[in-house]
Amino acid sequence: MALATFKGGIHPPDKKELSKQRSIIPAKSPKRAVIPLSQHIGAPCKPAVTIGQEVKKGEVIGSPEGFVSSPVHASVAGKVTGFIECPSATGRMVQAVVIENNETEEWTVLKDNPDYLSLSAEELRAKVKDAGIVGMGGATFPTHVKLSPPKEKPIDVVILNGAECEPYLTADYRLMIEKPQDVVGGLKVIMKIVGVTKGFIGIEANKPDAVEIMTKAVADEPNISIVTCKVMYPQGAEKMLIKACVDREVPARGLPMDCGVVCQNIGTAVAIYEAARFGKPLIERVVTVTGEGINEPKNLMVKIGTLISDVVAECGGLKDNTAKVISGGPMMGFALFTLDMPVTKGTSGILALPESEVTHVDKFGPCIRCGRCIEVCPMGLIPSMLSVTAEKGFYEDAKAYNLYDCFECGTCTYVCPSKRPIVHLVRLAKSQVKP
């Protein structure tokens, strides 16, 4: 039977062998945690602590200011020593709370719920909100908002994204291998919150052991199915995964809820399970530290607020020939200008690349109208025209080519023979016009 997939896409070398066999191990607790108050799409949090205050692990240190917002919790026990402006992976400065770790590892009081599935949908949604859970695949959209679709958008399917199509990254893969029951538990909580009876877990075919383990984990769950997807980037994008798993298409400028679907990441599902079962807030996450430029690739369970420089040091440091460090994967991640920035809820990976893996483009060429970008665009757009209109400053004209349907996956940039920075030009156009 043909594997589930979508039209378009590319197949770059996945490079997952560097870290896929590395089990998840706890990273060292930072001596000084720098915890940003804005780790999500939406309104930043308001500080809920004062300088000199003693806090415990899991205690709220940032209160949400709006519906599309998410609370922030202390990842270590210790004393609040200040508020600073720290850089984020995207380059903007955000306010952060600094906590000096007293190394007691003392938790605030958590509410355990052994029979968590007996709770109502509203109670479970409140637990997700209180835990500060956001999309952990990189988008960081507040999860409780995603699980609150309007009544006119009925949901009948939930899909977990186990594709992890970005090269190098193996965080979700290791979670499926090591915590399959937690993944399934999180999916069941999501299904109860949105009131559906059908769930899917989409996994790419290059993870046969994950497919096998997850298939066994859902053997007694008649309403949950495993879908083996073709190895193709960006298979893990929401719209592509929906097409592959249930053969539905999200309308232009639409959201998955517009075709009756809610998608969540594997890491997010595990966090939801831990919040529902143990009352645990999102204070740590699995981060894949990998690439040919790192001495010891690992999958680490890292406390939110740990400096990337400390995580890199725990993996043996960078090799002498390292030319670039990226937060996330090579296709959609952000190149870092400093390692003195913290791991956040959306940090899925830290990728170190040597000179041999980096292409330096000092000057890009004109579009030669070869059409390669059009062939591979998973959204069926014309990336060449988006880049040309943005390059010329005709930003309003870019809207006529469905500018906002582009989710910046980078397939067009990857195949462009003129080395045009198409994604960068798209981002420029988006910043200059209103949706």
C-alpha positions, 0 to 999 in steps of 0.5 A: 500500500502506498504511504500517506503523503502530500503533493510537493516537498523535498527529501534532504538527508535526514542526518538523524543517525547522529542522535537517534540512538541516544536515550533521553537523559536529564541535563544538569540543573542550571546554577542560574535560570534565565526564564523569558516571560514571552515563550509563546505566540500572543501577549507576554506574561506579567511578572508574578514575583519580586526581586528577592522572593524565594520560589519553588519549582513549578511556581508561577512567575509570569501571569498571562495578560490575555486569552492568547497567552500562557503562564510561565513557571519557575524551573528551579528552586531558588531566589529571584535576583532580577529582571533582564532583557535577554535575546530570543532565537528570533533576535528580539529582546524579551523580558526574563526572570533570573533565578539563582538555583539553591539546588534544593530541587524543592517543588511547589504543591502539585495536584495528583489525579490518578483517575484524570480521564474522569475529569470533565473537558473543562477541568482538563482544559484548565489543567492544560492552561494552568500548566503553561503548555504551548505547541512544542514543535516550534510554533509555541501557540498556547495549547489551551486556546487551540483546544478551545475551538469555536462552536461553529468549527466542530472538531471530529479528528485529533492528529498527533504529529510524530513525523519530525520531518526536520533533519537532525532532530530526534526529540519526538522520536525518542519520546515515542520510543521511551514514553509511548504510554505517555504519548497515548495518554496525552492524545486521549486527554486531547480527544476528551477535551475537544470531544472527538472519538477518532485519533491518529498518530502520523509517523514517517516511515524512516522511524520503523521502530517508533511505528512498531512501538506506538502500534503496540501502545494503541493495540487496545485503543480502537479509536486511535490509529497509527498512520505511516507517512512517506519520508518527505519534508515538510511532512510534519507541517499541520496542513501536510499531515492532515492531507496525509492522515485523513485526506482533508485540505485546509482552506486558503488562509484557514486553520486545521479547525476549518476542516474539523481537525486539531493537530498537536506535537508529540512533546506537547501530548506528553506535557498534556499527560503530565499536567492532567495526571500529575499537575506538572507544569511545563518547566522542562523539555527534550532538546536534541543537541546534534550536528557534525559540529558538536562533540557529543550529540545527545537528547537532553531533558533540559530545564526551561531557562538553561543557557544554550551555552551550558547545554552545549558545554554538557555535550562536550562543546563545539568542534573547532570547525563549527561555523553556525549554531541553529535553534531548531532544525536546519530548514525552519530554525534560526541561526544564533548570534550568541549562545548566551540565550536560554532554552525556551518551551519552543526549543526543539533542538540545538544544531551545530554545523561545521563549515563543510555543511554551511553555504555562505551566500554573499550575493544571490542571483536573479530568478531564472524562472526554472520553476523548481520552487513551484514544483516543490512548494507543498502549498502550491504557491509560486515562491519565485513571484513572492520573492521577486515582488518582495525584492522589488518592494512591491509588498502589496503585490505579493499578497496577490500570490497568497503571501500568507499561505506560505508557512516558511518551510524553506523547500523553495530556498533549498532547491533554488539554483540562484541561492535566493533567500526566498524565505527571508524575502517572504518574511520581509513582505509579511512584515510590511503589509497587513494580513 
